[in-house]
């Protein structure tokens, strides 16, 4: 590997150059962190006095390709008259701008990322600006809800986008343009063709995993079953039916090395034994190592026959440790390259990401972090308020002991606002049955409440509860209201599976689900279904109804079945009804419309298809139309020269036509005689015999007569250059030729009858 380093375009370092020498050079790179370059330079170097902090730029080339570009941040004089130069990469430019206070709602990841980058560009000089590149991270609803509050741009992007959407920042250059991408890990680098194979010394490389954390056997449990063998205990789906009767799986090599270490793991969203078995096998060999971090130095890599220089940050590396049963892929999180001492080189493989700015600069950052009032701040405010109330010395009280009717046994302790219960208006009462807070109704002279209470049967009664995390098996009865609270005006419900994956969401935008079954009725009463309803191998057994609303997405039965009814009563189906190997049926297998449009299109043919429209008592149908006019205009259907069918009246009525002219007999004769009737088969249907004509024959005749209009017999399609024949339009020319031939026959008969054979 040949490294070259330039300072503001002038050569600073080249391997073997006795004059352009620097020392202790180390290049550190990491995912979602600014790269750093550090080195020492002595006074005999020609560029010793050429470094200006926050102005000078450093470029590093490896075999002619740029691997680092950044700004000199620190120049430190050492006692031996050398200077230590500290440089940060381009990603650190984002640390030099601030994102103002703002609220972003109903915004896509791309638009939020673009907005932040543009705000950054408006605050910094030209050399620190970026062009927005690729954005491949996604949000399930494609509708983010974020705040910014004076964070630097790098922190804001990583917090609002990278951390929450599993995104990675990548800088790349094309010519003189510097792009910044926000991509998923598979889009960042490549899958390395080298495999890291570790032996029993795996733990020597691991910084956060021990043998106590590794399972050699697993009992996987799936969805809860309706019937249980043991009364009082829940039953779960197991793999026994697809695993030789055993409800567990294991790795024999790992068992041989470490013995039986068996654990239980739940997959509540899996309902099929085969799927549960696949998930368990993947977890045992790969997913259980997701939090492992492997730090490998140059010596380790040499022993493993792995070339570190060929692996870049963001690449995915296949790691195998047979004794542990590990067979998984780790992304390369960090990499350190020592130019003068390669024996110090190391890489870090792992799925956990350190998201600090850089270790060197993080010490200089303030620990203050400004956030908009979210869940934590609301909870903290409630705690602070409660603490102030409890410690308020101005609101003293009296402890009053309450006895039974015989004044023999104490039955409760009261904290009152007066010396006696009779004179109190507020009190806390604590008895064997629980405790609660009550107030006196001065009108009825009776105690009301409690506004908050905890009773011995486990019940908590409160007008308002502020909490961090609430765990519950189920919520029964009453009304659950979300929103209408400061900081939570919209409200939302999120549902996760046992692996922590979001499988459903209900918020102001509607319902989004990635797994499960819709078994009820889906109704857009005055609203809109904007997403896709898909029965992929499953069943929609309810009814889909747009009563005054709109289905704007697509309905797809991919290997599944829609067995309910599809109804747009005064509403609109604007999406697509698709049955890819599936079935869409209303019982009789009929799709009908009482008003509105029915569209059947072919996406492979530019949107061409059949469009049916009802207007009044008439139905209009058009084949081949590719624009919205065919769907929205009766006049288009009446005047279109496509294959138009208009039911309810005579479509050939003279009153419907204009510019009526006789056909040219010569053209008709040339056309009909120029056509070559053929039998053939289409390449897409080689076994089907067809009878027809060759479009180019008709096109040639039309060209001779100067006819280029699309509404004639033959025309060339713009999208692919293929010729189409309007077979219906052949009827009139054929009739014209027959009429002309009949006239010739009649004239010949007259000449023959008159004995004028010579004229014939």
Secondary structure, 3 states (H helix, E strand, C coil): CCEEEEECCEEEEECCCCCCCCEEEEEEEECCCCCEEEEEECCCCCCCCCCCCCCCEEEEEECCEEEEEEEEEEEEECCCCCEEEEEEEHHHHHHHCEECCEEEEEECHHHHHHHHHHHHHCCCCHHHCCEEEEECCCCCCCCEEEEECCEEHHHHHHHHHHHHHCCEEEEEEECCEEEEEEECHHHHCCEEEEEEEECCCHHHHECCCCHHHCCCEEEEECCEECCCCCCCCCEECCCHHHCCCCCCEECHHHHHHHCCCEEEEECCCCCCHHHHHHHHHHHHHCHHHCCCEEEEEHHHHHHCCCCHHHCCCCCEEEEEEHHHCEEEEEEEEEEEEECCCHHHCEEEEECCCCCCCCHHHHCCCCCCCCCCCCHHHHHHHHHHHHHHHHCCCCCCCEEEEEECCCCCCEEEEEEECCCCCCCCCEEEEEECCEEEEEEEECCCCEEEEEEEEEECCCCEEECCCCCCCCCCCCCCCCCCCCCCECCECCCCEEEECCCCCEEEEEECCEEEECCCCCCCCEECCCCEECCCEECCCCEECCCEECCCCEECCEEECCCCEECCCEECCCCEECCEEECCCCEECCCCCCCCCCCCEEEEECHHHCCCEEEEEEECCEEEEEECCCCCHHHHCHHHHHHCCCEEEEECCCCCCHHHCCCCCCCCHHHHHHHHHHCCCEEECCHHHCCCCEEECCHHHHHHHHHHCCCCCCCCCEEECCCCCCEEECHHHHHHHHHHHHHHHHHHHHHHHHHHHCCCCCCC
